[in-house]
Amino acid sequence: MKKLTTVYTIILFIMGFSILTAQSKTTFEKERSEISTMLDGFNTAAAKADYNAYFNFFADESTFIGTDATEIWNKKEFMVWAKPYFDKKKTWNFKAVKRNIYFSKDGNLAWFDELLDTQMKICRGSGVVEKINGSWKVKQYVLSMTVPNEVVDKVVPEKAPIEEALIQKLKAEWH
């Protein structure tokens, strides 16, 4: 009888573990889909030069960090910077080719990274989104150009003269 009880205990344990594992894999699947759809819409709005739709994806208090080291704007500043591009229909067309989304324990905050097919070739978008009044909003977005390791030695000399002055300025301001 003791062996039978042990076998049942093991079976119940395995079944319980399997159920928990299955639940953890599906945890936040709905939210993951919502965020992915939102990010695709975010990129589409930019490609269509839909200024209002694009900026409605941002939370009121949000930050955009661009590829240039000097590009860091709150939402209002970014709206001012981007307006001429949207007005002239000279915006960007980014298409996600890979995306990862991660969640806080309560599921109201998520962060992501994505590889994007762009006019600059592969770029990385990353950021933080928050569920605000039932909708996912961008709190921070960071756009980065990727540099393949095989060409870093060629890229660094190109950018060094431009960025050396900025490095010195930032060091002086920082300390």
Phi and psi restraints in degrees (value plus and minus 20) as a CYANA .aco file:
   2 LYS   PHI     -84.1   -44.1
   2 LYS   PSI     -59.3   -19.3
   3 LYS   PHI     -83.2   -43.2
   3 LYS   PSI     -62.3   -22.3
   4 LEU   PHI     -83.7   -43.7
   4 LEU   PSI     -61.2   -21.2
   5 THR   PHI     -83.7   -43.7
   5 THR   PSI     -61.3   -21.3
   6 THR   PHI     -83.9   -43.9
   6 THR   PSI     -62.7   -22.7
   7 VAL   PHI     -82.8   -42.8
   7 VAL   PSI     -66.2   -26.2
   8 TYR   PHI     -81.2   -41.2
   8 TYR   PSI     -59.9   -19.9
   9 THR   PHI     -82.5   -42.5
   9 THR   PSI     -64.0   -24.0
  10 ILE   PHI     -84.3   -44.3
  10 ILE   PSI     -63.9   -23.9
  11 ILE   PHI     -81.7   -41.7
  11 ILE   PSI     -66.0   -26.0
  12 LEU   PHI     -82.6   -42.6
  12 LEU   PSI     -59.8   -19.8
  13 PHE   PHI     -81.6   -41.6
  13 PHE   PSI     -66.9   -26.9
  14 ILE   PHI     -83.6   -43.6
  14 ILE   PSI     -62.5   -22.5
  15 MET   PHI     -83.4   -43.4
  15 MET   PSI     -64.4   -24.4
  16 GLY   PHI     -83.1   -43.1
  16 GLY   PSI     -64.0   -24.0
  17 PHE   PHI     -82.2   -42.2
  17 PHE   PSI     -61.8   -21.8
  18 SER   PHI     -82.7   -42.7
  18 SER   PSI     -61.7   -21.7
  19 ILE   PHI     -84.2   -44.2
  19 ILE   PSI     -65.2   -25.2
  20 LEU   PHI     -83.1   -43.1
  20 LEU   PSI     -60.7   -20.7
  21 THR   PHI     -83.6   -43.6
  21 THR   PSI     -63.9   -23.9
  22 ALA   PHI     -83.6   -43.6
  22 ALA   PSI     -60.4   -20.4
  23 GLN   PHI     -85.8   -45.8
  23 GLN   PSI     -60.6   -20.6
  24 SER   PHI     -86.2   -46.2
  24 SER   PSI     -51.5   -11.5
  25 LYS   PHI     -90.9   -50.9
  25 LYS   PSI     -50.8   -10.8
  26 THR   PHI    -114.6   -74.6
  26 THR   PSI     -26.2    13.8
  27 THR   PHI     -78.7   -38.7
  27 THR   PSI     109.7   149.7
  28 PHE   PHI      49.2    89.2
  28 PHE   PSI      -5.7    34.3
  29 GLU   PHI     -81.9   -41.9
  29 GLU   PSI     -61.5   -21.5
  30 LYS   PHI     -81.7   -41.7
  30 LYS   PSI     -66.3   -26.3
  31 GLU   PHI     -85.9   -45.9
  31 GLU   PSI     -58.3   -18.3
  32 ARG   PHI     -81.0   -41.0
  32 ARG   PSI     -63.3   -23.3
  33 SER   PHI     -85.0   -45.0
  33 SER   PSI     -62.5   -22.5
  34 GLU   PHI     -80.7   -40.7
  34 GLU   PSI     -64.4   -24.4
  35 ILE   PHI     -86.8   -46.8
  35 ILE   PSI     -62.9   -22.9
  36 SER   PHI     -81.7   -41.7
  36 SER   PSI     -63.1   -23.1
  37 THR   PHI     -82.7   -42.7
  37 THR   PSI     -62.6   -22.6
  38 MET   PHI     -82.1   -42.1
  38 MET   PSI     -65.5   -25.5
  39 LEU   PHI     -85.8   -45.8
  39 LEU   PSI     -57.2   -17.2
  40 ASP   PHI     -83.2   -43.2
  40 ASP   PSI     -61.8   -21.8
  41 GLY   PHI     -84.0   -44.0
  41 GLY   PSI     -59.1   -19.1
  42 PHE   PHI     -76.7   -36.7
  42 PHE   PSI     -70.0   -30.0
  43 ASN   PHI     -86.8   -46.8
  43 ASN   PSI     -58.8   -18.8
  44 THR   PHI     -85.9   -45.9
  44 THR   PSI     -61.2   -21.2
  45 ALA   PHI     -80.0   -40.0
  45 ALA   PSI     -60.5   -20.5
  46 ALA   PHI     -85.2   -45.2
  46 ALA   PSI     -65.7   -25.7
  47 ALA   PHI     -81.0   -41.0
  47 ALA   PSI     -53.7   -13.7
  48 LYS   PHI    -108.1   -68.1
  48 LYS   PSI     -18.0    22.0
  49 ALA   PHI      36.4    76.4
  49 ALA   PSI      19.6    59.6
  50 ASP   PHI    -113.7   -73.7
  50 ASP   PSI      68.9   108.9
  51 TYR   PHI     -74.5   -34.5
  51 TYR   PSI     -72.6   -32.6
  52 ASN   PHI     -84.2   -44.2
  52 ASN   PSI     -65.5   -25.5
  53 ALA   PHI     -81.7   -41.7
  53 ALA   PSI     -64.8   -24.8
  54 TYR   PHI     -78.9   -38.9
  54 TYR   PSI     -70.6   -30.6
  55 PHE   PHI     -95.7   -55.7
  55 PHE   PSI     -35.8     4.2
  56 ASN   PHI     -90.9   -50.9
  56 ASN   PSI     -37.0     3.0
  57 PHE   PHI     -95.2   -55.2
  57 PHE   PSI     -37.5     2.5
  58 PHE   PHI    -108.3   -68.3
  58 PHE   PSI     123.2   163.2
  59 ALA   PHI     -88.5   -48.5
  59 ALA   PSI     137.2   177.2
  60 ASP   PHI     -77.1   -37.1
  60 ASP   PSI     -62.8   -22.8
  61 GLU   PHI    -122.2   -82.2
  61 GLU   PSI      77.3   117.3
  62 SER   PHI    -166.6  -126.6
  62 SER   PSI     148.6   188.6
  63 THR   PHI    -154.6  -114.6
  63 THR   PSI     118.0   158.0
  64 PHE   PHI    -136.4   -96.4
  64 PHE   PSI     108.9   148.9
  65 ILE   PHI    -139.3   -99.3
  65 ILE   PSI      97.5   137.5
  66 GLY   PHI    -111.0   -71.0
  66 GLY   PSI    -194.2  -154.2
  67 THR   PHI     -93.7   -53.7
  67 THR   PSI     -47.2    -7.2
  68 ASP   PHI    -103.0   -63.0
  68 ASP   PSI     119.9   159.9
  69 ALA   PHI     -78.5   -38.5
  69 ALA   PSI     -41.0    -1.0
  70 THR   PHI    -110.4   -70.4
  70 THR   PSI     -24.7    15.3
  71 GLU   PHI    -111.2   -71.2
  71 GLU   PSI      74.9   114.9
  72 ILE   PHI    -164.5  -124.5
  72 ILE   PSI      94.8   134.8
  73 TRP   PHI    -152.7  -112.7
  73 TRP   PSI     126.4   166.4
  74 ASN   PHI     -97.9   -57.9
  74 ASN   PSI     155.4   195.4
  75 LYS   PHI     -76.9   -36.9
  75 LYS   PSI     -67.6   -27.6
  76 LYS   PHI     -82.3   -42.3
  76 LYS   PSI     -62.9   -22.9
  77 GLU   PHI     -84.2   -44.2
  77 GLU   PSI     -61.3   -21.3
  78 PHE   PHI     -86.3   -46.3
  78 PHE   PSI     -57.7   -17.7
  79 MET   PHI     -80.8   -40.8
  79 MET   PSI     -62.9   -22.9
  80 VAL   PHI     -84.5   -44.5
  80 VAL   PSI     -66.1   -26.1
  81 TRP   PHI     -81.9   -41.9
  81 TRP   PSI     -63.1   -23.1
  82 ALA   PHI    -100.6   -60.6
  82 ALA   PSI     -42.1    -2.1
  83 LYS   PHI     -72.1   -32.1
  83 LYS   PSI     -67.6   -27.6
  84 PRO   PHI     -80.2   -40.2
  84 PRO   PSI     -55.5   -15.5
  85 TYR   PHI     -87.0   -47.0
  85 TYR   PSI     -63.1   -23.1
  86 PHE   PHI     -86.4   -46.4
  86 PHE   PSI     -62.2   -22.2
  87 ASP   PHI     -81.0   -41.0
  87 ASP   PSI     -58.6   -18.6
  88 LYS   PHI    -107.2   -67.2
  88 LYS   PSI     -19.4    20.6
  89 LYS   PHI      38.6    78.6
  89 LYS   PSI      16.4    56.4
  90 LYS   PHI    -134.9   -94.9
  90 LYS   PSI      33.9    73.9
  91 THR   PHI    -113.8   -73.8
  91 THR   PSI    -183.7  -143.7
  92 TRP   PHI    -132.1   -92.1
  92 TRP   PSI     132.8   172.8
  93 ASN   PHI    -146.1  -106.1
  93 ASN   PSI      75.5   115.5
  94 PHE   PHI    -126.0   -86.0
  94 PHE   PSI     115.4   155.4
  95 LYS   PHI    -145.0  -105.0
  95 LYS   PSI     102.8   142.8
  96 ALA   PHI     -87.3   -47.3
  96 ALA   PSI     113.7   153.7
  97 VAL   PHI    -134.0   -94.0
  97 VAL   PSI     -31.8     8.2
  98 LYS   PHI    -180.2  -140.2
  98 LYS   PSI     121.1   161.1
  99 ARG   PHI    -168.8  -128.8
  99 ARG   PSI     117.9   157.9
 100 ASN   PHI    -140.9  -100.9
 100 ASN   PSI     118.3   158.3
 101 ILE   PHI    -152.2  -112.2
 101 ILE   PSI     113.5   153.5
 102 TYR   PHI    -147.1  -107.1
 102 TYR   PSI     134.6   174.6
 103 PHE   PHI    -147.3  -107.3
 103 PHE   PSI     130.4   170.4
 104 SER   PHI     -91.9   -51.9
 104 SER   PSI     145.0   185.0
 105 LYS   PHI     -78.3   -38.3
 105 LYS   PSI     -57.9   -17.9
 106 ASP   PHI    -103.3   -63.3
 106 ASP   PSI     -27.8    12.2
 107 GLY   PHI      58.1    98.1
 107 GLY   PSI     -13.5    26.5
 108 ASN   PHI    -115.4   -75.4
 108 ASN   PSI     -25.9    14.1
 109 LEU   PHI    -153.2  -113.2
 109 LEU   PSI     116.3   156.3
 110 ALA   PHI    -160.4  -120.4
 110 ALA   PSI     136.8   176.8
 111 TRP   PHI    -152.5  -112.5
 111 TRP   PSI     132.8   172.8
 112 PHE   PHI    -162.8  -122.8
 112 PHE   PSI     141.2   181.2
 113 ASP   PHI    -159.4  -119.4
 113 ASP   PSI     124.8   164.8
 114 GLU   PHI    -166.7  -126.7
 114 GLU   PSI     127.9   167.9
 115 LEU   PHI    -117.6   -77.6
 115 LEU   PSI     115.3   155.3
 116 LEU   PHI    -141.0  -101.0
 116 LEU   PSI     118.1   158.1
 117 ASP   PHI    -108.0   -68.0
 117 ASP   PSI      96.1   136.1
 118 THR   PHI    -155.8  -115.8
 118 THR   PSI     155.2   195.2
 119 GLN   PHI     -84.6   -44.6
 119 GLN   PSI     -37.2     2.8
 120 MET   PHI    -115.1   -75.1
 120 MET   PSI      -6.5    33.5
 121 LYS   PHI      52.2    92.2
 121 LYS   PSI    -163.3  -123.3
 122 ILE   PHI     -93.0   -53.0
 122 ILE   PSI     107.3   147.3
 123 CYS   PHI    -143.0  -103.0
 123 CYS   PSI     143.0   183.0
 124 ARG   PHI    -134.6   -94.6
 124 ARG   PSI     107.2   147.2
 125 GLY   PHI    -125.0   -85.0
 125 GLY   PSI     118.2   158.2
 126 SER   PHI    -166.8  -126.8
 126 SER   PSI     137.3   177.3
 127 GLY   PHI     157.2   197.2
 127 GLY   PSI    -191.7  -151.7
 128 VAL   PHI    -146.5  -106.5
 128 VAL   PSI     114.9   154.9
 129 VAL   PHI    -144.4  -104.4
 129 VAL   PSI     129.4   169.4
 130 GLU   PHI    -151.1  -111.1
 130 GLU   PSI     121.7   161.7
 131 LYS   PHI    -101.5   -61.5
 131 LYS   PSI      94.6   134.6
 132 ILE   PHI    -144.7  -104.7
 132 ILE   PSI      99.5   139.5
 133 ASN   PHI      30.2    70.2
 133 ASN   PSI      21.7    61.7
 134 GLY   PHI      64.5   104.5
 134 GLY   PSI     -22.3    17.7
 135 SER   PHI    -143.0  -103.0
 135 SER   PSI     125.1   165.1
 136 TRP   PHI    -100.2   -60.2
 136 TRP   PSI     109.6   149.6
 137 LYS   PHI    -146.6  -106.6
 137 LYS   PSI     124.0   164.0
 138 VAL   PHI     -94.3   -54.3
 138 VAL   PSI     102.0   142.0
 139 LYS   PHI    -115.2   -75.2
 139 LYS   PSI     -57.2   -17.2
 140 GLN   PHI    -167.8  -127.8
 140 GLN   PSI     115.9   155.9
 141 TYR   PHI    -150.2  -110.2
 141 TYR   PSI     113.1   153.1
 142 VAL   PHI    -144.4  -104.4
 142 VAL   PSI     101.2   141.2
 143 LEU   PHI    -125.0   -85.0
 143 LEU   PSI     106.5   146.5
 144 SER   PHI    -149.6  -109.6
 144 SER   PSI     119.7   159.7
 145 MET   PHI    -103.7   -63.7
 145 MET   PSI     118.5   158.5
 146 THR   PHI    -110.2   -70.2
 146 THR   PSI     129.6   169.6
 147 VAL   PHI    -148.6  -108.6
 147 VAL   PSI      91.6   131.6
 148 PRO   PHI     -77.8   -37.8
 148 PRO   PSI     119.0   159.0
 149 ASN   PHI     -74.1   -34.1
 149 ASN   PSI     -52.2   -12.2
 150 GLU   PHI     -85.9   -45.9
 150 GLU   PSI     -38.4     1.6
 151 VAL   PHI    -140.0  -100.0
 151 VAL   PSI     -12.2    27.8
 152 VAL   PHI     -76.1   -36.1
 152 VAL   PSI     -61.5   -21.5
 153 ASP   PHI     -83.4   -43.4
 153 ASP   PSI     -41.5    -1.5
 154 LYS   PHI    -110.7   -70.7
 154 LYS   PSI     -52.6   -12.6
 155 VAL   PHI     -96.1   -56.1
 155 VAL   PSI     -62.5   -22.5
 156 VAL   PHI     -77.6   -37.6
 156 VAL   PSI     -66.5   -26.5
 157 PRO   PHI     -81.3   -41.3
 157 PRO   PSI     -49.2    -9.2
 158 GLU   PHI     -88.1   -48.1
 158 GLU   PSI     -61.5   -21.5
 159 LYS   PHI    -112.6   -72.6
 159 LYS   PSI     -36.4     3.6
 160 ALA   PHI     -74.8   -34.8
 160 ALA   PSI     -69.4   -29.4
 161 PRO   PHI     -82.4   -42.4
 161 PRO   PSI     -55.3   -15.3
 162 ILE   PHI     -91.1   -51.1
 162 ILE   PSI     -64.4   -24.4
 163 GLU   PHI    -105.9   -65.9
 163 GLU   PSI     -39.3     0.7
 164 GLU   PHI     -81.0   -41.0
 164 GLU   PSI     -63.3   -23.3
 165 ALA   PHI     -83.6   -43.6
 165 ALA   PSI     -59.9   -19.9
 166 LEU   PHI     -86.4   -46.4
 166 LEU   PSI     -60.0   -20.0
 167 ILE   PHI     -78.9   -38.9
 167 ILE   PSI     -66.2   -26.2
 168 GLN   PHI     -83.2   -43.2
 168 GLN   PSI     -62.1   -22.1
 169 LYS   PHI     -82.9   -42.9
 169 LYS   PSI     -65.8   -25.8
 170 LEU   PHI     -84.9   -44.9
 170 LEU   PSI     -59.5   -19.5
 171 LYS   PHI     -82.4   -42.4
 171 LYS   PSI     -62.3   -22.3
 172 ALA   PHI     -85.0   -45.0
 172 ALA   PSI     -59.6   -19.6
 173 GLU   PHI     -93.2   -53.2
 173 GLU   PSI     -53.2   -13.2
 174 TRP   PHI     -91.5   -51.5
 174 TRP   PSI     -57.8   -17.8
